């Protein structure tokens, strides 16, 4: 599968959304896979979609959910005008309360494993107005990158995924609540890292949570996310520090504590490593007032 792998930076770009209205004639579609889930919504025309050796034809108003790590290929019908929306996203980012809400990544995983679940949702089976609105919102927000865009995308994707979960539930695909407990899988360990970034995080402990040896975990993590687990943790903490620098009144000590750095000097060192400037310089350059 390595030759078909499409790398996506899941940390810095947890969401991608765009609209396709043409095809690269010099670079025809080819089978590929990635660690994102991929959503397709046909606005006009027809698509031929292959996913894990299954082929379907999508017509106007149809929707498809392509699971993470599934080998797939999307080929538009060039004999007619076509237009379709695409959203790619890291399911692990759609988190809620671990105890009171379904784990949407676990819900999708259960659907993936079910032989009765299809990746195609004909327009008669979905709320077309909702799905059209979600795709338009996500594409517009990620194109314009206005204040709060990621939050808007997050809320719309959560709404869409809950609708899909209810469809799967009505089809008998889901056999439980979608809540998970116990050992983490490496596909969801980034969710744990995000939730516990202010705590002490050791790669050896994370490997144990996944039921893996340190060496196997480290290798698999880098293959999945394009960097080491230690680097990933640093980037999560730096990303959170960026927000606190701009949108809180915390001093450097408070930001260090909130983001899991040992002290101010540690924060400054790691922040400069990834951003090329100090936290103070970053705040001065990005403050509007």
C-alpha positions in Angstrom: 0.0 0.0 0.0 3.0 2.3 0.5 3.1 3.2 -3.3 -0.5 4.4 -3.1 -0.1 6.4 0.1 -1.1 10.1 -0.1 0.5 12.1 2.7 -1.6 14.6 4.6 -0.4 16.8 7.5 -3.0 15.8 10.0 -1.7 18.2 12.7 -1.4 21.4 10.8 -4.2 20.6 8.3 -6.8 18.5 10.1 -9.4 19.4 7.5 -9.4 19.8 3.7 -12.4 20.8 1.5 -12.7 21.7 -2.1 -15.0 21.5 -5.1 -13.9 19.6 -8.3 -15.2 20.7 -11.7 -12.5 19.3 -14.0 -9.9 16.6 -14.3 -6.2 16.7 -14.8 -5.9 15.1 -18.2 -2.1 14.8 -17.9 -2.4 13.3 -14.4 -5.4 11.0 -14.5 -7.0 9.8 -11.2 -5.2 6.9 -9.6 -6.0 4.6 -6.7 -4.7 6.0 -3.4 -5.2 5.9 0.4 -4.6 8.2 3.3 -5.3 8.4 7.1 -8.2 10.9 6.5 -11.8 10.0 6.1 -13.1 11.4 2.8 -16.6 12.6 2.0 -18.0 13.1 -1.6 -21.1 14.9 -2.5 -22.2 15.0 -6.2 -23.8 18.3 -7.2 -24.1 17.5 -10.9 -23.0 14.9 -13.3 -21.8 11.3 -12.5 -18.8 9.8 -10.8 -17.5 6.2 -10.8 -16.1 5.5 -7.4 -14.0 2.4 -6.5 -13.3 1.7 -2.8 -11.7 -1.5 -1.6 -12.5 -3.4 -4.8 -16.2 -2.2 -4.8 -17.3 0.0 -7.6 -20.4 2.2 -7.6 -21.8 5.0 -9.8 -22.7 8.2 -8.0 -25.4 10.5 -9.5 -26.5 14.0 -8.6 -27.4 14.3 -4.9 -25.6 11.1 -3.9 -23.1 11.0 -1.0 -20.2 8.7 -0.2 -18.2 8.1 2.9 -14.7 6.7 2.2 -13.2 5.3 5.3 -9.6 6.2 6.4 -7.0 3.8 5.0 -9.4 2.5 2.3 -7.9 2.3 -1.2 -10.1 4.3 -3.5 -10.3 6.1 -6.8 -12.7 8.7 -8.1 -13.3 9.0 -11.8 -15.8 11.7 -13.2 -17.9 10.9 -16.2 -16.3 13.3 -18.8 -19.2 12.9 -21.2 -21.3 15.3 -19.1 -20.6 18.3 -16.9 -19.7 17.3 -13.4 -19.3 19.1 -10.1 -18.7 17.5 -6.7 -17.6 18.5 -3.3 -14.8 16.8 -1.3 -14.0 17.0 2.4 -11.1 15.2 4.0 -10.7 15.2 7.7 -9.1 13.4 10.7 -11.8 11.6 12.5 -9.8 11.7 15.7 -10.3 15.5 15.8 -14.1 15.1 16.2 -14.0 14.6 19.9 -16.6 15.1 22.6 -17.0 14.0 26.2 -15.6 10.5 26.5 -18.4 9.4 28.8 -21.5 11.1 27.5 -21.2 11.3 23.7 -20.4 8.7 21.0 -16.9 8.4 19.8 -17.3 9.2 16.2 -14.1 7.6 15.2 -15.2 4.4 16.8 -18.6 4.6 15.1 -17.0 4.9 11.7 -14.6 2.0 12.5 -17.6 -0.2 13.4 -19.3 0.7 10.1 -16.1 0.0 8.3 -15.9 -3.5 9.7 -19.6 -4.3 9.1 -20.3 -6.3 5.9 -23.8 -4.7 5.7 -22.5 -1.1 5.5 -22.2 0.5 2.1 -20.0 3.5 1.5 -22.6 4.9 -0.9 -25.6 6.9 0.4 -28.1 7.6 -2.4 -29.9 11.0 -2.3 -33.1 9.3 -1.2 -31.5 8.2 2.0 -30.0 11.4 3.2 -31.1 15.0 4.2 -29.9 16.7 1.0 -30.4 20.2 2.4 -28.2 19.4 5.4 -25.4 17.7 3.4 -25.4 20.4 0.8 -25.1 23.1 3.5 -22.3 21.2 5.3 -20.2 20.9 2.1 -20.8 24.6 1.1 -19.9 25.8 4.6 -16.8 23.7 4.9 -15.5 24.6 1.5 -16.2 28.3 2.0 -14.7 28.4 5.5 -11.5 26.7 4.6 -11.1 28.8 1.4 -11.6 32.1 3.2 -10.0 31.2 6.5 -11.9 33.8 8.5 -11.8 33.9 12.3 -13.1 30.7 13.8 -13.1 28.8 10.5 -11.8 25.5 12.1 -14.6 25.7 14.7 -17.3 26.2 12.1 -15.9 23.2 10.1 -15.7 21.1 13.3 -19.3 21.7 14.2 -20.6 21.0 10.7 -18.7 17.8 10.4 -19.9 16.6 13.9 -23.5 17.3 12.7 -23.0 15.3 9.5 -21.3 12.4 11.3 -24.2 12.1 13.8 -26.6 12.0 10.9 -24.5 9.2 9.3 -24.4 7.4 12.7 -28.2 7.4 12.9 -28.5 6.0 9.4 -26.0 3.2 10.3 -27.9 2.6 13.5 -31.3 2.3 11.6 -29.6 -0.2 9.2 -28.5 -2.3 12.2 -24.8 -1.6 11.4 -24.1 -0.2 14.9 -24.5 -2.7 17.7 -23.5 -0.4 20.6 -23.4 3.2 21.8 -20.2 4.1 20.0 -18.5 4.8 23.3 -15.1 3.3 23.9 -13.0 2.5 26.9 -9.8 0.7 27.7 -6.8 0.4 25.4 -6.3 3.2 22.8 -5.6 2.3 19.2 -2.8 4.2 17.4 -5.4 5.7 15.1 -6.9 7.5 18.0 -3.9 8.2 20.2 -3.7 11.7 18.8 -7.0 12.3 20.4 -5.5 11.3 23.8 -2.5 13.5 23.2 -4.7 16.5 22.4 -6.8 16.0 25.6 -3.8 15.5 27.8 -1.2 17.8 26.3 -0.9 19.8 29.6 0.1 16.6 31.4 3.4 14.7 31.3 3.4 12.6 28.2 6.0 9.9 27.7 6.2 8.0 24.4 6.8 4.8 26.3 3.5 5.3 28.1 1.6 6.1 24.9 3.0 2.9 23.3 1.6 0.9 26.3 -1.8 2.5 25.9 -1.8 1.2 22.3 -0.6 -2.3 23.4 2.5 -1.9 21.3 6.3 -2.0 21.9 8.1 1.3 21.9 9.9 0.6 18.7 6.9 -0.6 16.8 4.8 2.3 18.1 7.4 4.9 17.2 7.8 3.5 13.6 4.1 3.2 13.0 3.4 6.7 14.4 5.9 8.3 12.1 4.5 6.4 9.1 1.0 7.7 9.9 1.7 11.3 10.9 5.0 12.1 9.1 6.9 13.0 12.3 8.0 11.4 15.5 5.5 11.2 18.4 7.7 13.5 20.5 7.6 16.1 17.7 3.9 15.7 17.4 3.4 16.4 21.1 5.6 19.5 20.8 3.6 20.8 17.9 0.3 20.3 19.7 1.6 22.2 22.6 3.0 25.0 20.5 -0.3 25.3 18.6 -2.1 25.7 21.9 0.4 28.2 23.1 -0.2 30.3 19.9 -3.9 30.6 20.8 -3.2 31.5 24.4 -0.7 34.1 23.4 -3.3 35.8 21.2 -6.5 35.1 23.0 -5.8 35.0 26.7 -4.3 37.2 29.4 -2.0 34.5 30.8 1.6 35.3 31.3 4.4 33.0 30.1 4.3 31.0 33.3 0.6 30.4 33.0 0.9 29.5 29.3 3.7 27.0 30.1 1.5 25.3 32.7 -1.5 25.2 30.5 0.4 23.7 27.5 2.5 21.1 29.3 5.9 22.7 29.1 8.3 22.3 32.1 8.8 26.0 32.5 9.1 29.3 30.5 12.5 28.6 29.1 11.3 25.2 27.8 8.3 26.9 26.1 10.5 29.5 24.5 13.0 27.0 23.3 10.5 24.6 21.7 8.3 27.5 20.3 11.3 29.0 18.6 12.3 25.6 17.2 9.0 25.3 15.4 8.1 28.9 14.6 11.5 30.5 14.2 10.6 33.3 16.6 10.0 33.6 20.3 6.5 33.6 21.9 6.9 37.3 22.6 7.8 38.1 19.0 4.9 36.0 17.8 2.5 37.9 19.9 3.8 41.3 18.8 3.6 40.3 15.1 0.1 38.9 15.3 -1.6 41.2 17.8 -4.0 43.6 16.2 -4.1 46.0 19.0 
